[in-house]
Amino acid sequence: MSISTLNRLTVTLVIGVVLVAISFAAHAQSPSEAQNQRPSEEKKDKADQQDGKGDKKDEKDDQKAHQKQQRLTHQQQQERIHQQQQAIARYKQQIAHQQEIAQRNAQQLQQQKRMAHYRFQQAYNERIRQQQARIENERYDYDNDPYYYTTPNYRYRRGTSYYETNQYGADILRQASNNGYHEGVQAGRADKQDNWRHDYRQSFAYEDANYGYDGRYVQQDDYNYYFREGFQRGYDDGYYDRREYGRNTNGSDSLLVAVLESILSLQVLQ
């Protein structure tokens, strides 16, 4: 082997050793560099989290401010309370008139030998009497009831007309429909048991449509309307022994959510 060849091999070997050393040094330093970078990344993540918390806090503050803006003035609140007191007075007078109708209807049921429906109506009338007694003896604190200072945030349809109410009124409308459904199921079963024709309109409970109503939050006509909407569907389910419109949970009949929504057609006001 010539001297020149040995020199070339030596140079090549030296270069290879130097490259390996450089590569090893680079890999040996990367963990320390990563460790040096992690604190800054962690600080950035914490800063982002703090910004997120700040955004959520701002949203909550905005919601609180919005709620304060949506509160009725004291004068508006007093006007609403006055209107409610007048409505309750009218309702009390109507309850007494309805009881007279119930007595005549009960006599007719006995004459027709519709004893199952007679028992249902007697039970309904008793619940109405208990409801009337609670209303008569109640001393209501209007000033601390949020319904009377909360602005409307829902719109609902009754027939071809639209009306507005707040979340408390909307809950009463839902309750009216479910109360009607519950009573309708029992009335339908009673007529079926009596071998009577399908006729929900002849039931006193349908005509009265006041069970569960205490005269507050919504107009009586509205409550009656949605009670009857629920009653009709409950009567059908009870008479035909099915569950097309509602369900029974722990012994209580109520409308399916989709059916209830279709009845009320509640829309959130912008």
VENKA-V181436 format. One record per residue. PSI is psi as a letter, one per 30 degrees, with the letter a starting at -180 (* if undefined). NEAR is the number of other C-alpha atoms within 8 Angstrom. Layout:
<<PSI | NEAR> <PSI | NEAR>>
//
This chain:
<<k | 4> <l | 5> <e | 6> <e | 6> <e | 8> <e | 9> <e | 8> <e | 8> <e | 8> <e | 8> <e | 8> <e | 8> <e | 8> <e | 8> <e | 8> <e | 8> <e | 8> <e | 8> <e | 8> <e | 8> <e | 8> <e | 8> <e | 8> <e | 8> <e | 8> <e | 8> <e | 8> <f | 7> <f | 8> <e | 8> <e | 8> <e | 7> <e | 8> <e | 8> <e | 8> <f | 8> <f | 8> <e | 8> <e | 8> <e | 8> <e | 8> <e | 8> <e | 8> <e | 8> <e | 8> <e | 8> <e | 8> <e | 8> <e | 8> <e | 8> <e | 8> <e | 8> <e | 8> <e | 8> <e | 8> <e | 8> <e | 8> <e | 8> <e | 8> <e | 8> <e | 8> <e | 8> <e | 8> <e | 8> <e | 8> <e | 8> <e | 8> <e | 7> <f | 6> <g | 8> <k | 9> <l | 11> <l | 7> <e | 7> <e | 7> <e | 9> <e | 11> <e | 9> <e | 8> <e | 9> <e | 10> <e | 8> <e | 8> <e | 11> <e | 8> <e | 8> <e | 11> <e | 11> <e | 8> <e | 8> <e | 10> <e | 9> <e | 8> <e | 8> <e | 9> <e | 8> <e | 8> <e | 9> <e | 9> <e | 8> <e | 8> <e | 10> <e | 8> <e | 8> <e | 9> <e | 11> <e | 8> <e | 8> <e | 12> <e | 10> <e | 7> <f | 6> <h | 6> <i | 12> <e | 9> <e | 10> <e | 12> <e | 11> <e | 8> <e | 11> <e | 11> <e | 9> <e | 8> <e | 10> <e | 10> <e | 8> <e | 9> <e | 10> <e | 8> <e | 8> <e | 11> <e | 10> <e | 8> <e | 8> <e | 8> <e | 6> <f | 6> <k | 6> <j | 4> <k | 4> <i | 6> <e | 7> <f | 6> <g | 5> <j | 8> <f | 7> <e | 9> <f | 12> <g | 12> <k | 10> <l | 9> <k | 10> <g | 11> <k | 13> <k | 13> <l | 12> <k | 11> <j | 10> <b | 4> <g | 5> <l | 6> <k | 8> <l | 8> <k | 9> <l | 14> <a | 12> <f | 9> <e | 9> <e | 11> <e | 11> <e | 8> <e | 11> <e | 13> <e | 10> <e | 9> <e | 15> <e | 16> <e | 13> <e | 14> <e | 18> <e | 20> <e | 14> <e | 12> <e | 18> <e | 17> <e | 12> <e | 15> <e | 17> <e | 13> <e | 12> <e | 15> <e | 12> <e | 8> <g | 10> <h | 6> <l | 8> <l | 6> <j | 8> <i | 6> <f | 11> <f | 7> <f | 7> <k | 9> <e | 10> <e | 9> <e | 14> <e | 8> <e | 9> <h | 12> <f | 10> <k | 10> <f | 8> <k | 9> <g | 7> <g | 11> <l | 9> <e | 9> <l | 11> <k | 9> <e | 10> <e | 6> <e | 10> <e | 15> <e | 12> <e | 10> <f | 14> <e | 17> <e | 12> <e | 12> <e | 17> <e | 17> <e | 12> <e | 12> <e | 18> <e | 17> <e | 11> <e | 15> <e | 14> <e | 14> <g | 9> <i | 7> <a | 6> <i | 7> <e | 5> <f | 10> <a | 13> <l | 9> <k | 8> <j | 7> <h | 4> <g | 5> <k | 7> <k | 12> <l | 12> <l | 13> <k | 9> <e | 6> <e | 6> <e | 10> <e | 11> <e | 9> <e | 7> <e | 8> <e | 12> <h | 8> <k | 10> <k | 7> <k | 7> <k | 7> <* | 3>>
//
